[in-house]
C-alpha cells in the first residue's frame, strides 16, 4: 500500500490492480473509500485493455475469435487487470508510478502497462502509458472507475454530452444529444467532446473532470452516497461497436489520462 500526501490532501493506492482506494481533501472524502477485494464498488479502479462491458465476453479481431472471463450477465466487464499485481517503479511524496505486464489468452498481444497517480492541493492526475510488447496489433480501451462522494446531498452532472443509445447496457453505436437534470439514476455511457464533466453537489462545483484523451464517460449511481464518473478512451463494448477504439501496433505506445479538480 502506498500513501501520497500534498498539503492537506492524501491518497491511498494499492499495488493490486493499481487501485486508488481513497482520496481525501483536508480530511473530507473526495472519492468514497474502497477495498481492493471489491475494487469496482468504491474507490477508483483502473480498467484495461477494455473498459466496462464486452458483449458476450467474445470478440473477433484480425480474423481470430477471443474469449474473455464472463460475469453474471454473460458479458466480460472491467478489463483484465483488477487482480494483477503491479510493482512500484518510481515514487515521491505526492506521486507514484506502477507497472505490470499483461498477457492473457483472451487478448491478441502482450502489453506493458504503467499507471501514474499524482496529487497536489485540490488536484488528482491519473495517467497510463501502454506499450505493445508483442508481435500482433491489438484493440485497446482504457478507463478509470472513480466513485465521487456525495453523501445524502443533492447533486447533478453538468456536461455538453451525447448519450450512447444502449440495449441491456451495451451501446449500439448511435448517439443522441442529452441534457442532464438533478440527481437521477444512471448506468449509461456519454460522449463528451470537450472532455469536461462537472459534478455539482448541494449547489456548488465539487469535482471537475477534464481529459484530452478520454472523451467517453460512464456515469453510474448504483452505490449509495456516490456518483461514479468514469473517464474512458472508448465506449463500453468498443471491441464490437468501435466507438473510440484504439488499435495499438507492435512496439507502439499509447498515453491517456485525466485530471480531477476538487475542493
N, C-alpha and C positions, 0 to 999 in steps of 0.2 A: 504494500500500500504506500502511496506517495501523497504527501501533503504539500500544496503550494500556498504561499502567502504573499500578499502585496497590500500594504497598508491595512485597512480593515476588512480585506477580502481573503477568503480561504476556499480552496478546492481540495477534494479528496478523490484520488484516482487509483484504480486497481489495475495490476498488470493483466489479469484475466480479462480478455476482451477489450483492452484499452478503455475501460469503463470509468466514466466520471460519475462517482456515486453521490457527490454533494458539491454544492456551490453556495457559499454564504457571503452576504454583504453586511458588514457591521452587525453580525450575529443573526441576521434575518435570512431565511432560506430563499434563495433565488430559484434554485432547482430543488424539487422535492427529493429528499434524501432517499437513496435506494440501496439495494443489496446486490452484489454480483451474482448471487444464485438465482435471482429473478430480474435480470438487467433491463427488460423491456416493460417493467411495471412501475418504475420510478427511476430517478437519476437520469443519466444520458448515455445510452448505448451507442456504440459505433457499428454501422451496418455496411458490409461489403462482402462480396462483389455484386450484390443486388440489395435493394432497399425495399422493405415491406414484401409484398407477395409476388410469387411466380406461379401463375395459374397451373394447377395440376401437378406441380413440382417436376415438370419435364419441359424441355425446350429443345429445339433443333438449331444447331449453329454450324455453319460450313458443312452441312450435309450429315452431321453426326447427332444422334439423339443422346441427350444427357439427362440423368435423373438426380434429383435433389431430395434431401430429407423432407418428409411430409408432416404437416401439422394436422390438428383435428378436423380442419376444413377440407383437407386433401390437397392443400397448396404448400409450397415452400414459403418460408417467411423469415425476414430479418437477417439474411445473409448467412455466412459460414464462419464467422469469427467470434461469436459471442462466448464460446468456450475455449478459445485459443489463448495460450499464454504468450504474452508479449514480453520483451526484455527492454529495460531502460538503456538507451544508447547516449542520451545527453540529458542533463538536468541542471537546474539552478533553483533559487528560492521561489521563483514565480513562473517557471516553465519546465516542461518535461517532454521528451521525445521517446516514444516507444516503438518497437519494431518486431515484426514477425514475418514468416514466410507461409503463404497459403498454397497448399497442394491438396486437391480433393478430386475424387473420381467423377464428381458431377460438374467439373469445371474444366475448360479446354486447356488451360495453361497454369503455370506456376507464377505467383506474384510475390514480390517483396512489398510489404506494407509498412509505412512509417506514419505514425499519428503524433501530432504535437498539440499540446494544450498550454496556453499562456494566460495569465490573469494580470490585470492591473486594476486600480481603483475604478470599479464600475464597468469593467470590460472583460469578457471572455473571448479568446480567439482559439478556434479549432481548425486544424489543417491536416490533410492527409496527402502523402506523396506515394503513389503506387506505380511500381515498375514491373513490366512483364519480363520475367526471367526465362520463360520457356520458348520453344520453337514455334508455337502456334499463336495466332491472334485470338483475342477473347473479348466477350461482351463485358461491360463494366458500368455499374451504377453505385454511387457511394452516398451514404446518408448518416445522419445522427438522429437520435430519438430523445430530445430533452423534454422533461416534464417541468414546466414552469409553475411555481407555486402561486395559487390564487386564493386558497382557503375558501371561506364562505362568502367572499366579497363578489359583487357584480363585476363582470368583465365583458370585453368584446375584442374582436380582432379587427384591425384596420389594414387593408391592402387593396391595391388595384389588381384584381385577380380574375382568372378564368377557372371555373370548376371543371374537373375531369368527369365527364359522363362515365358512370360505372354500373356494372351489373355484378351483384354479390361481391362488392368491394374491389372489383377488377376493372380498371379503366378500359374503355372501348377504343380509345384513340381520339374521341371527339371532345371538344371544349365548348363551354358557353360562359358568357360574362356573368359574374356573381357579385352581389353586394352583401356584405356581412351585416348582421344585426347584433342585438345584445344577446349575450350568453348563447345558448343553443347546444345541441348535441352533434358531434362530428366524428366520423372516421372516414375522411374524404381527402382527396388529393386536389391541389390547386396549382396552376401555373401562374407565377407572379413575375412578369417580365422585368420589373425593376429590381427584383431580388430583395425587396424591403417589406417586412411584415412587422406590425406593431401590435403588442398586447397591452390593452388599456384595462387597468384594474381600479375599480372604485373611482372612475373618472379621470385618472392620470396615467400617463405612459409609464408602464412598469418595465417593459422589455422591448427593445428594438433589435430585430434580427436582420442582418444585412449580408448579402453574398453576391459576388460577381460570377461565381461558377456553379451555384446551386440555385436554380430558379423554380424548382418544384418543391412544394411544401405539403406534407401530410399533416392535417390537424385532427387531433384525437382527444376526446373528452371522457374516456372510459374509466379514468381513475379519479375518484372524488377528491376535490381540492386542488386539482392540477389541470393545466391545459398543455398538451403536447403540441409544439410547433416544430415539425421535423424537416429541416432543410435536406434536400436530396438533389443529386445531379441529374436524376431522371425519375420518371414516374414509376409507381408500382406496376409490375408485370411488363416493364420495358423490354424484357427479353422477347416478348411477343408483340407488343404494340409499338415498340421502337421510340417511344416518347422520351427524348433526352438521352437515349442510349449512346454510350461511347464504345468504340472498338479500339482496344489497346493492342498495338502491333508488337511483335517481338523486339525487346530492348527499349521500347517506348516507355516514357513516364507520364503520368497524369497527376496534376496537382489541383485539389479542390479544398474549399474551406468556407467558413463563415465567421462573423463577429456577432456577439450578443452584447448590447449595451443595456445596463440596468442601473437601478439606484437613483 
